Amino acid sequence: MFTYNLEIKIFNIQILKKSVIFIVFFCLTQLSFSQNVVVSEYFNGSDTRDEWTELLVINDNTDLRGYNIRDNNSSQTGWQTEVIFSNNNFWNNLRAGTIIIIWHRIRSTASATNRIVDTIKSDGYIEVHAQLSGYFSGGDFGTAQSWSGASLSISATADIVQIRDNSNNHIHALAHKFPPIGLSYTGIISTNKLNHAVGISNGENVYVCPGSSLSEYIGSFIGTTWTSNGSTNITQGLPNYNFSSPTFPNRNYWRSLRQPIYNSPTLNPILTNTGFTQANLIWNACTDPNPSDSTIGYIILRDTINSFTNPSDSIVYAVGSSIGTATVIVNINYSSTLTYTDNYTFNCGTTYYYKIYAFRFGNDNLNGNSYNAARGRAYNEIGTNIQSIIKTIPLSQPILAN
């Protein structure tokens, strides 16, 4: 009997070990398919040619080459032909906070010409269409000029917009259906999904809201807690909101993604030359996973009253312009440049103060400065410590007697 019980215990331990190994493997597998990009919003037009999807990049150096985006049918039970991101290096090294608008067709119902595209990604905003050669392949779009094929044609009754990686692993999905029992949603996609449990009408969008963190994008919820829809709050390329949740939660999350990471920003004591015509600044580097694209840099401010106002997201400040009482003395567009010499005529007896902020992205190339705090340039608002210098007044020379 003792031998039998021992054998049973050993057998149970082996099962337990296998279970633990399986759980660890499962967890690691789930973590490996991290949400480096999410579906933030999509729009259901009265005509497929006017529909679009909005994606939000979560991590720096995201590589979408070989990824695909697809939608489902009007009962969430069957997938349509996917649209594949090409191997174009354009889709590599995408920055956190980049917003991608994908029009579902090459042209709108109101235009006889192809859509204007924006493939300048240095400002953290991309606008393309799913039929754009060299950037996408695949898809069933039908024939010109109606382009009434099944791919990325949103159904008002129900649909799912899903993005998958280059091995067809699920990354994220946003959906709508009431009741929310579509087999593709409940049976195939297990995690990292949101279903808005409401049917929508033509001219309405479905979007993540309030969207104050990644957890609200990937919570696998069914209902309306983290999603919304409507026709008066269509926020293409901008943070999501509705009347019960204003723009701030999602806007602040977008801004947190877009701003560079700057751990313990430090400006070292300032050195000057003997003639006191130069101030030599040295500081530590911010985090930049891809310095070669010159997307992250620094802005340096100088002040005489030690009162610095943080730079505002969305604005590229010209040299010589003011931020509060401080003057912008330089914009440095390379994160690896960590020194600067300020050649300036310093007045005797005046104390000069310096502070440095890191930034990511350039000017919004479609809309210019001050378009929206979640577009264009983004600043890390911590900034370095403040360092100062003072040019002392020289002692008067004695008058020598004859």
Secondary structure, 3 states (H helix, E strand, C coil): CHHHHHHHHHHHHHHHHHHHHHHHHHHHHHHHCCCCEEEEEEEECCCHHHCEEEEEECCCCECCCCCEEEECCCCCCCCCCCEEECCCHHHCCECCCCEEEEECCCCCCCCCCCCCCECCHHHCEEEEECCCECCEEECCCCCCCCCCCCCCCCCCCEEEEEEECCCCCEEEEEEEECCCCCHHHHHHCCCCEEEECCCCCCCEEEEECCCCCHHHCCCCEEECCCEEEECCCCCCCCCCCECCECCHHHHHHHHHHHCCCCCCCCECCCEECCCCCEEEEEECCCCCCCHHHCCEEEEEEEECCCCECCCCCCCCCCCCCEEECEEEEEEECCCCCCEEEEECCCCECCEEEEEEEEEECCCCCCCCCCCCCCCCCEECCCCCCCEEEEECCCCCCCCCCC
